[in-house]
Amino acid sequence: MANAESAQRAEIGVIGGSGFYSFLENVTEAEITTPYGSPSDSLFFGEIAGRKVAFLPRHGRSHRLPPHRINYRANLWALRSVGVRQVLGPCAVGGLRPEYGPGTLLVPDQLVDRTKSRADTYFDGEPLTNGQVPNVVHVSLADPYCPAGRAAALAAARGRDWEPVDGGTLVVVEGPRFGTRAESRWHAAMGWSVVGMTGHPEAALARELELCYTSMNLVTDLDAGAESGEGVSHEEVLTVFAANVDRLRDVLFDAVAGLPAGEERGCPCRNALNGLKTGITLP
Ligand SMILES: [Zn+2]
């Protein structure tokens, strides 16, 4: 932590696995602590197209954390505390429509929360370790994703000849089990597009910290109700993810390069707390 002041700052955060930063040169690592405890792992700092990026392995570098055990509050807080203001959140999902088969890239514009047990707000009235007490605050999540970030992600995918699905609803379930056929058919019947386990509360917490957040969904399987086979297996998910990680990384890096510079953020994300008395100082 000796040189944390200068080198270990970033403007953009990427929450995803080590496959996204292990090919970068001169990556430095820093352990960050937050009033909400420890994030999933160290932050890994690298540079892409002149932009300083902090990577955070969502499940820990050895993938030890299941989705419901991730400390999402610490993760987003840690990113903000090193200067991050825009976050890209790539994740694996199941497709809820036959046409969203493995290898589909979807950039959702809506979110449904079906999780059960996750701390999903900073504003719950519980005192922080630094003595500050957050007020009860209600932010708008009508549009959960950053419009500028979505545009950058879509343009990046098209630039790599990977035609993305522009918009759709990500439904987030508690996991770690996959869905039953009935759950899957219900999700599809509601008109939702893809199902994942980590998209909530990442987007909601980012909004509470006035961060831009963009979700990028790689379909690794058809969910149980969208196909007639045996249902989803973890092995299948890992295989499809591995087969697509290189091009997903290319798209991710291009999206980073295409994000507006911090001072040029024209989206509403950075004003999410305007007029609200939060009781806490954001890092
Ligand atoms: Zn934004």
Residues whose N, C-alpha, C, O or C-beta is under 5 A from the ligand:
A	BS01	ZN	C146 P147 C212 C267 C269
